[in-house]
Amino acid sequence: MSDRLKYERFYWFHGRIKSSRYPNAARLVEEFEISPRTAQRDIDFMRVHLEAPLEFDRCRRGYFYTDDSFELPGHWFSETNILALALAIRLASTIPDHAFKDDLCRLINRVLHSTGKRKESCLEHVSERVSVKNIEYSQVDDWCFRQVVQALFDDSSLLITYHSPHTGKTSTRNIRPLHLMHYMGSWYLLAWCAKSCNIRDFALSRIKTIDSSPQRIELPKGLPSLKEYTRRHFGIMQGADPVEAVLRFSPQSAGWVNEQIWHPEQKTTIEADGSLLLQFTVADFRELVKKILSHGAGVKVVSPPELQNLVREEIAKMAKIY
């Protein structure tokens, strides 16, 4: 019997319950000309795998829902859809909230059960075949992540205590979350800050306390597009006036760098000697200096002079250590 016909029986049974007709296995047998064993398997499948809140009414000799709000899935997933969802489980390793990840796993398992064993078997070893290794990531508490996500989707404000590693100071701020971003192993919240009257980015790992704010923060008109705001700047650190950075990578490093995207609007040029010229706009040099130094002698800053000086100064400091 095809899955399509089986799902037709599910929807028929569901429809009868919704219209208070109290269907049972005998009615399934009569309507679809199936065996009593198959009819009972359908009912059991709905209860166990589709989590239908079925209860049998002995007086009416039929089934009803203990939760009237229950609905069957609006559509059934293809094998490609299921593969995409299974991959999502592996990629969800960056989410610090274990409860969210558990909910996602339960959703995938429910989808797999609802589509039959054939598709489930092809994903049996997906955890062994696909993995994500996170290194140099910042730890975030579950409660902090959950509060931020909830505020984002509720359009509500938060009261946070935040520690800045640059100033070494801790401050209390009323913020209105705007956008949550995972960048290079760390979660950042872009939010309107009532204290500074501007958009600020907050690393979730540096939030010491977080709670709902009794103060409703109204956003000013004319805020920049957040996607455009993050797209045009290199890294999470935002600066006032973006400038163009030009880097030249040695032929030995060019092959590796040519595979990478440092900036959505970067330009690359392969020169005659095999070296690579990389150009992009950047608003803050601090993060870029770290990335440049990670390539050692394989890269040279062509411009701007300010960036050259910062790299030179950092190398001089390192030379004093070793």
DOTITI-887615 format. One record per residue (C-alpha): x negated, y, z; chain; residue in three letters. Coordinates in nm, 3 decimals, padded with zeros to 5 digits. Example, Ala and Ser with C-alpha at 12.3 -4.5 7.8 and 13.67 -1.06 7.14 Angstrom:
<atoms>
         X         Y         Z   ch    aa
   -01.230   -00.450    00.780    A   ALA
   -01.367   -00.106    00.714    A   SER
</atoms>
This chain:
<atoms>
         X         Y         Z   ch    aa
    00.000    00.000    00.000    A   MET
   -00.150    00.338   -00.100    A   SER
   -00.231    00.611    00.152    A   ASP
    00.007    00.843   -00.033    A   ARG
    00.306    00.616    00.036    A   LEU
    00.198    00.571    00.397    A   LYS
    00.190    00.948    00.449    A   TYR
    00.533    00.976    00.286    A   GLU
    00.661    00.744    00.556    A   ARG
    00.497    00.957    00.824    A   PHE
    00.663    01.272    00.693    A   TYR
    00.999    01.099    00.658    A   TRP
    00.979    00.972    01.017    A   PHE
    00.865    01.316    01.136    A   HIS
    01.153    01.485    00.954    A   GLY
    01.409    01.255    01.111    A   ARG
    01.274    01.331    01.458    A   ILE
    01.278    01.706    01.391    A   LYS
    01.643    01.682    01.288    A   SER
    01.726    01.483    01.605    A   SER
    01.808    01.163    01.411    A   ARG
    01.609    00.934    01.647    A   TYR
    01.447    00.707    01.384    A   PRO
    01.301    00.366    01.471    A   ASN
    01.106    00.083    01.306    A   ALA
    01.424   -00.073    01.167    A   ALA
    01.512    00.250    00.983    A   ARG
    01.160    00.260    00.833    A   LEU
    01.204   -00.097    00.710    A   VAL
    01.538   -00.013    00.554    A   GLU
    01.427    00.316    00.393    A   GLU
    01.093    00.201    00.246    A   PHE
    01.143   -00.175    00.212    A   GLU
    00.841   -00.261    00.424    A   ILE
    00.788   -00.532    00.681    A   SER
    00.875   -00.476    01.049    A   PRO
    00.505   -00.524    01.132    A   ARG
    00.404   -00.245    00.889    A   THR
    00.674   -00.016    01.026    A   ALA
    00.551   -00.063    01.381    A   GLN
    00.190   -00.004    01.268    A   ARG
    00.301    00.328    01.115    A   ASP
    00.458    00.436    01.442    A   ILE
    00.152    00.330    01.641    A   ASP
   -00.075    00.514    01.395    A   PHE
    00.124    00.834    01.439    A   MET
    00.106    00.807    01.816    A   ARG
   -00.263    00.713    01.849    A   VAL
   -00.443    00.874    01.555    A   HIS
   -00.217    01.168    01.473    A   LEU
   -00.152    01.229    01.844    A   GLU
    00.223    01.251    01.788    A   ALA
    00.398    01.282    02.130    A   PRO
    00.636    00.994    02.056    A   LEU
    00.871    00.858    02.319    A   GLU
    01.139    00.590    02.275    A   PHE
    01.493    00.673    02.388    A   ASP
    01.655    00.345    02.491    A   ARG
    02.005    00.490    02.491    A   CYS
    01.979    00.622    02.134    A   ARG
    01.747    00.336    02.032    A   ARG
    01.510    00.571    01.852    A   GLY
    01.207    00.795    01.889    A   TYR
    01.181    01.164    01.982    A   PHE
    00.899    01.410    02.053    A   TYR
    00.824    01.507    02.411    A   THR
    00.676    01.827    02.265    A   ASP
    00.907    01.994    02.013    A   ASP
    00.625    02.214    01.880    A   SER
    00.431    01.919    01.738    A   PHE
    00.373    01.924    01.361    A   GLU
    00.198    01.686    01.125    A   LEU
   -00.102    01.813    00.927    A   PRO
   -00.001    02.033    00.635    A   GLY
   -00.224    01.837    00.397    A   HIS
   -00.462    01.542    00.391    A   TRP
   -00.834    01.583    00.336    A   PHE
   -01.037    01.450    00.045    A   SER
   -01.363    01.265    00.099    A   GLU
   -01.556    01.580   -00.001    A   THR
   -01.361    01.781    00.258    A   ASN
   -01.446    01.527    00.526    A   ILE
   -01.815    01.528    00.433    A   LEU
   -01.818    01.906    00.466    A   ALA
   -01.654    01.883    00.810    A   LEU
   -01.898    01.614    00.922    A   ALA
   -02.190    01.834    00.818    A   LEU
   -02.031    02.116    01.016    A   ALA
   -02.066    01.904    01.330    A   ILE
   -02.440    01.874    01.277    A   ARG
   -02.480    02.243    01.195    A   LEU
   -02.279    02.333    01.504    A   ALA
   -02.582    02.246    01.716    A   SER
   -02.657    02.620    01.728    A   THR
   -02.335    02.685    01.923    A   ILE
   -02.422    02.711    02.294    A   PRO
   -02.068    02.642    02.416    A   ASP
   -02.039    02.265    02.460    A   HIS
   -01.660    02.286    02.492    A   ALA
   -01.635    02.439    02.143    A   PHE
   -01.855    02.166    02.000    A   LYS
   -01.648    01.897    02.173    A   ASP
   -01.329    02.046    02.026    A   ASP
   -01.486    02.040    01.680    A   LEU
   -01.585    01.675    01.721    A   CYS
   -01.232    01.584    01.831    A   ARG
   -01.091    01.764    01.528    A   LEU
   -01.320    01.575    01.290    A   ILE
   -01.237    01.242    01.454    A   ASN
   -00.866    01.318    01.421    A   ARG
   -00.911    01.399    01.053    A   VAL
   -01.109    01.080    00.996    A   LEU
   -00.846    00.866    01.165    A   HIS
   -00.568    01.032    00.968    A   SER
   -00.735    00.949    00.636    A   THR
   -00.800    00.582    00.697    A   GLY
   -01.100    00.357    00.759    A   LYS
   -01.239    00.370    00.405    A   ARG
   -01.349    00.730    00.435    A   LYS
   -01.448    00.690    00.796    A   GLU
   -01.694    00.413    00.711    A   SER
   -01.889    00.629    00.464    A   CYS
   -01.960    00.874    00.749    A   LEU
   -02.042    00.614    01.010    A   GLU
   -02.409    00.706    01.023    A   HIS
   -02.388    01.076    00.941    A   VAL
   -02.560    01.170    01.268    A   SER
   -02.856    00.952    01.168    A   GLU
   -02.878    01.097    00.816    A   ARG
   -02.838    01.469    00.888    A   VAL
   -02.995    01.664    01.173    A   SER
   -03.076    02.020    01.272    A   VAL
   -03.383    02.101    01.479    A   LYS
   -03.373    02.434    01.659    A   ASN
   -03.702    02.577    01.779    A   ILE
   -03.786    02.909    01.944    A   GLU
   -03.421    02.968    02.027    A   TYR
   -03.280    03.174    02.311    A   SER
   -03.062    03.000    02.567    A   GLN
   -02.709    03.130    02.616    A   VAL
   -02.470    03.026    02.892    A   ASP
   -02.146    02.860    02.786    A   ASP
   -01.930    03.108    02.980    A   TRP
   -02.097    03.407    02.816    A   CYS
   -02.052    03.273    02.463    A   PHE
   -01.688    03.182    02.530    A   ARG
   -01.606    03.526    02.672    A   GLN
   -01.764    03.700    02.372    A   VAL
   -01.579    03.486    02.117    A   VAL
   -01.250    03.532    02.300    A   GLN
   -01.293    03.910    02.311    A   ALA
   -01.383    03.920    01.942    A   LEU
   -01.062    03.750    01.836    A   PHE
   -00.846    03.927    02.094    A   ASP
   -00.984    04.269    01.999    A   ASP
   -01.044    04.332    02.368    A   SER
   -01.323    04.507    02.558    A   SER
   -01.590    04.362    02.786    A   LEU
   -01.781    04.484    03.088    A   LEU
   -02.137    04.352    03.081    A   ILE
   -02.457    04.381    03.280    A   THR
   -02.742    04.386    03.031    A   TYR
   -03.118    04.362    03.074    A   HIS
   -03.337    04.532    02.815    A   SER
   -03.683    04.376    02.770    A   PRO
   -03.808    04.697    02.606    A   HIS
   -03.733    04.924    02.904    A   THR
   -03.727    04.657    03.175    A   GLY
   -03.404    04.810    03.304    A   LYS
   -03.062    04.657    03.372    A   THR
   -02.748    04.856    03.299    A   SER
   -02.371    04.813    03.311    A   THR
   -02.184    04.884    02.989    A   ARG
   -01.829    04.885    02.857    A   ASN
   -01.836    04.746    02.504    A   ILE
   -01.594    04.658    02.225    A   ARG
   -01.723    04.347    02.040    A   PRO
   -01.732    04.385    01.661    A   LEU
   -01.943    04.104    01.516    A   HIS
   -02.127    03.795    01.642    A   LEU
   -02.441    03.693    01.454    A   MET
   -02.682    03.402    01.483    A   HIS
   -03.024    03.518    01.370    A   TYR
   -03.351    03.325    01.385    A   MET
   -03.256    03.115    01.686    A   GLY
   -03.077    03.387    01.883    A   SER
   -02.716    03.502    01.916    A   TRP
   -02.653    03.877    01.892    A   TYR
   -02.335    04.072    01.956    A   LEU
   -02.283    04.391    01.759    A   LEU
   -02.051    04.608    01.962    A   ALA
   -01.934    04.963    02.009    A   TRP
   -02.092    05.086    02.332    A   CYS
   -01.891    05.342    02.530    A   ALA
   -02.205    05.455    02.712    A   LYS
   -02.409    05.544    02.402    A   SER
   -02.106    05.618    02.179    A   CYS
   -02.262    05.413    01.901    A   ASN
   -02.293    05.062    01.761    A   ILE
   -02.546    04.861    01.959    A   ARG
   -02.671    04.504    01.936    A   ASP
   -02.688    04.289    02.248    A   PHE
   -02.873    03.958    02.273    A   ALA
   -02.639    03.715    02.448    A   LEU
   -02.936    03.561    02.630    A   SER
   -02.994    03.898    02.803    A   ARG
   -02.638    03.942    02.929    A   ILE
   -02.652    03.879    03.304    A   LYS
   -02.282    03.918    03.389    A   THR
   -01.976    03.945    03.169    A   ILE
   -01.608    04.002    03.236    A   ASP
   -01.298    04.147    03.077    A   SER
   -01.299    04.524    03.092    A   SER
   -00.998    04.709    03.236    A   PRO
   -01.093    04.999    03.009    A   GLN
   -00.952    04.975    02.657    A   ARG
   -01.211    05.113    02.416    A   ILE
   -01.066    05.274    02.105    A   GLU
   -01.293    05.259    01.802    A   LEU
   -01.371    05.587    01.626    A   PRO
   -01.276    05.635    01.264    A   LYS
   -01.533    05.599    00.991    A   GLY
   -01.733    05.311    01.135    A   LEU
   -01.970    05.160    00.876    A   PRO
   -01.894    04.818    00.729    A   SER
   -02.065    04.569    00.959    A   LEU
   -02.153    04.335    00.674    A   LYS
   -02.311    04.622    00.487    A   GLU
   -02.475    04.744    00.807    A   TYR
   -02.652    04.412    00.870    A   THR
   -02.719    04.333    00.505    A   ARG
   -02.920    04.648    00.434    A   ARG
   -03.156    04.614    00.728    A   HIS
   -03.429    04.361    00.788    A   PHE
   -03.387    04.179    01.114    A   GLY
   -03.161    04.249    01.405    A   ILE
   -03.340    04.566    01.515    A   MET
   -03.180    04.866    01.353    A   GLN
   -03.364    05.187    01.275    A   GLY
   -03.263    05.533    01.162    A   ALA
   -03.412    05.559    00.812    A   ASP
   -03.487    05.241    00.615    A   PRO
   -03.811    05.248    00.416    A   VAL
   -03.955    05.016    00.153    A   GLU
   -04.213    04.763    00.267    A   ALA
   -04.451    04.606    00.014    A   VAL
   -04.648    04.293    00.103    A   LEU
   -04.902    04.104   -00.108    A   ARG
   -04.941    03.732   -00.039    A   PHE
   -05.245    03.534   -00.146    A   SER
   -05.209    03.267   -00.418    A   PRO
   -05.234    03.003   -00.143    A   GLN
   -04.938    03.152    00.047    A   SER
   -04.736    03.266   -00.255    A   ALA
   -04.578    02.926   -00.322    A   GLY
   -04.436    02.904    00.029    A   TRP
   -04.313    03.263    00.047    A   VAL
   -04.154    03.245   -00.298    A   ASN
   -03.912    02.983   -00.160    A   GLU
   -03.798    03.210    00.125    A   GLN
   -03.544    03.491    00.149    A   ILE
   -03.677    03.764    00.376    A   TRP
   -03.411    04.015    00.272    A   HIS
   -03.094    03.986    00.055    A   PRO
   -03.219    04.262   -00.177    A   GLU
   -03.586    04.165   -00.190    A   GLN
   -03.788    04.183   -00.511    A   LYS
   -04.070    03.942   -00.589    A   THR
   -04.341    03.968   -00.854    A   THR
   -04.601    03.703   -00.938    A   ILE
   -04.925    03.875   -01.033    A   GLU
   -05.190    03.758   -01.280    A   ALA
   -05.414    03.605   -01.011    A   ASP
   -05.121    03.405   -00.865    A   GLY
   -05.059    03.633   -00.568    A   SER
   -04.703    03.740   -00.485    A   LEU
   -04.578    04.094   -00.430    A   LEU
   -04.274    04.111   -00.199    A   LEU
   -04.070    04.432   -00.168    A   GLN
   -03.767    04.508    00.052    A   PHE
   -03.624    04.779    00.275    A   THR
   -03.670    04.763    00.650    A   VAL
   -03.534    04.979    00.931    A   ALA
   -03.760    04.867    01.215    A   ASP
   -04.117    04.737    01.199    A   PHE
   -04.138    04.546    01.528    A   ARG
   -03.992    04.219    01.407    A   GLU
   -04.161    04.246    01.068    A   LEU
   -04.504    04.282    01.229    A   VAL
   -04.455    03.947    01.404    A   LYS
   -04.359    03.780    01.077    A   LYS
   -04.657    03.929    00.893    A   ILE
   -04.899    03.813    01.162    A   LEU
   -04.760    03.459    01.137    A   SER
   -04.910    03.442    00.786    A   HIS
   -05.254    03.544    00.907    A   GLY
   -05.503    03.631    00.633    A   ALA
   -05.259    03.511    00.370    A   GLY
   -05.081    03.846    00.354    A   VAL
   -05.176    04.213    00.322    A   LYS
   -04.953    04.514    00.386    A   VAL
   -04.961    04.735    00.076    A   VAL
   -04.725    04.998    00.213    A   SER
   -04.606    05.194    00.404    A   PRO
   -04.909    05.328    00.596    A   PRO
   -04.714    05.318    00.925    A   GLU
   -04.671    04.942    00.891    A   LEU
   -05.037    04.898    00.800    A   GLN
   -05.138    05.081    01.117    A   ASN
   -04.909    04.874    01.338    A   LEU
   -05.048    04.547    01.201    A   VAL
   -05.405    04.678    01.232    A   ARG
   -05.347    04.782    01.594    A   GLU
   -05.196    04.445    01.684    A   GLU
   -05.490    04.260    01.528    A   ILE
   -05.730    04.479    01.728    A   ALA
   -05.546    04.392    02.051    A   LYS
   -05.565    04.023    01.964    A   MET
   -05.938    04.051    01.894    A   ALA
   -05.995    04.175    02.249    A   LYS
   -05.828    03.864    02.389    A   ILE
   -06.028    03.605    02.192    A   TYR
</atoms>
